[in-house]
Amino acid sequence: MTEMHAPQQAVKCPKVSILQWIQVKPPIKYVQANNIKRLPHEPQAAAVAARVHLRSTKNAHAVLAVLRSFGFKPASIARLVTTRPSVLSSTNIGAKLDFYRRELGLSDTEICRVVLSSPHRPLEASLEGRLRPNHRLLRDLLGTDKNVITAVIQSMRLITHWYNMSF
């Protein structure tokens, strides 16, 4: 007579945020230790965790809160952190996003779209060394803030590129 064994059930994967994955080092040991049969809903999280080494998650939590306050949805945040993990260690992301909102006049939706289209440009450009001087230059050249907004939405490079304006 053959012995019947109950089929072994796979442990359901808990919903784990990218930040939680980064906190767990290394994530593969976490998967093995918790008998998880499949990766979390953010499959790139393990790869991101391997590239990012945070001393503290305090700043990363603050960055995530800032992104949420600007209307970034969880999937967008996951995509941003996956493509640009260094964003979690940013110390002035709030000031840069606030610049885009208050000084350029972009809506939160436009900010999200611009940041997600090419995260390195709007998030890594220096606020005082590049963004504000370029904004002043564009306002002088284009005349109105509306023209500046239209131009910047068309090409983020106008505001983030370094222009050597020594004549």
C-alpha positions in Angstrom: 0.0 0.0 0.0 1.4 3.4 -0.9 1.5 6.1 1.6 -0.3 9.2 0.6 1.4 12.5 1.4 -0.4 15.7 1.5 1.0 18.0 -1.2 3.4 20.5 0.2 2.0 24.0 0.0 4.2 26.8 -1.1 4.4 29.6 1.5 2.7 32.7 0.1 5.1 35.5 -0.5 4.5 38.4 1.8 4.1 41.8 0.2 7.6 43.3 0.8 8.6 46.8 -0.1 11.9 47.6 -1.8 13.1 49.3 1.4 12.4 46.1 3.4 14.3 44.1 0.8 17.2 46.5 1.1 17.2 46.2 4.9 17.5 42.4 4.7 21.1 41.4 3.8 21.3 39.3 1.7 17.8 38.9 0.4 18.4 35.3 -0.9 19.0 34.2 2.7 15.8 35.8 3.7 13.9 33.8 1.0 15.6 30.6 2.1 15.1 31.1 5.8 11.5 31.9 5.4 10.8 29.1 2.9 9.5 31.5 0.3 9.0 29.7 -3.0 8.8 32.8 -5.2 10.2 36.3 -5.1 8.1 39.3 -4.0 5.9 41.4 -6.1 8.9 43.6 -7.0 11.2 41.2 -8.7 14.0 43.7 -9.2 14.2 44.3 -5.5 16.7 41.6 -4.9 19.0 43.0 -7.5 18.6 46.5 -6.1 19.4 45.3 -2.6 22.6 43.8 -3.9 23.7 47.2 -5.2 22.6 49.5 -2.3 24.2 49.4 1.1 22.5 51.7 3.5 24.1 52.5 6.9 20.7 53.6 8.1 17.3 53.5 6.6 16.2 56.7 8.3 17.0 58.8 5.3 15.6 56.3 2.9 12.3 56.4 4.8 12.3 60.2 4.5 13.0 60.0 0.8 10.1 57.6 0.3 7.8 59.9 2.3 8.9 62.9 0.1 8.2 60.9 -3.0 4.7 59.9 -1.7 4.0 63.5 -0.8 4.7 64.5 -4.4 2.1 62.0 -5.7 4.5 59.1 -6.7 2.5 55.9 -6.6 4.1 52.7 -5.0 4.7 51.2 -8.4 6.4 54.4 -9.6 8.6 54.5 -6.5 9.6 50.9 -7.0 10.5 51.7 -10.6 12.5 54.7 -9.6 14.4 53.0 -6.8 15.0 50.0 -9.1 16.5 52.2 -11.8 18.2 54.7 -9.5 18.9 53.1 -6.1 21.0 56.0 -5.1 17.8 58.1 -4.8 17.4 56.5 -1.3 20.5 58.2 0.0 19.6 61.6 -1.5 19.7 64.4 1.1 18.0 67.1 -0.9 15.5 65.4 -3.1 12.7 67.3 -1.4 14.3 70.6 -2.2 14.8 69.6 -5.9 11.2 68.4 -6.3 10.0 71.5 -4.5 12.0 73.6 -7.0 10.2 71.9 -9.9 6.8 72.5 -8.2 7.2 76.1 -6.9 9.8 77.8 -9.1 9.1 76.0 -12.4 5.4 75.6 -11.7 5.2 71.9 -12.7 2.2 69.9 -11.3 2.9 66.8 -9.2 1.8 64.7 -12.2 4.2 66.5 -14.5 7.0 66.1 -11.9 6.4 62.3 -11.6 6.4 62.0 -15.4 9.6 64.0 -15.9 11.4 62.2 -13.0 10.4 58.7 -14.2 11.3 59.4 -17.8 14.9 60.0 -17.0 15.6 60.0 -13.3 19.3 60.9 -13.4 18.7 64.4 -15.0 16.1 66.0 -12.6 17.4 64.3 -9.4 21.1 64.5 -9.8 21.5 68.1 -11.1 22.8 70.6 -8.5 20.0 72.8 -7.3 22.2 75.9 -6.8 24.9 75.1 -9.4 22.7 74.1 -12.3 18.9 74.2 -11.8 18.4 77.7 -10.5 20.9 79.4 -12.9 19.4 77.6 -15.9 15.9 78.6 -14.8 17.0 82.3 -14.6 18.7 81.9 -18.0 15.6 80.4 -19.6 13.3 83.0 -18.1 15.6 85.7 -19.5 15.6 84.1 -22.9 12.0 83.0 -23.2 10.3 85.9 -21.4 7.6 84.2 -19.4 7.3 81.4 -16.9 4.7 79.8 -19.0 7.2 79.6 -21.9 9.8 78.2 -19.6 7.5 75.5 -18.3 6.5 74.5 -21.9 10.1 74.3 -22.9 11.2 72.3 -19.9 8.4 69.8 -20.3 9.5 69.3 -23.9 13.1 68.8 -22.9 14.3 68.4 -19.3 17.8 68.9 -20.5 17.1 72.6 -20.8 17.0 72.9 -17.1 19.4 70.1 -16.1 22.3 70.5 -18.6 25.3 72.6 -17.7 25.7 75.6 -19.9 28.9 77.5 -19.7 27.7 81.0 -20.3 31.0 82.9 -20.2 31.0 85.5 -23.0 
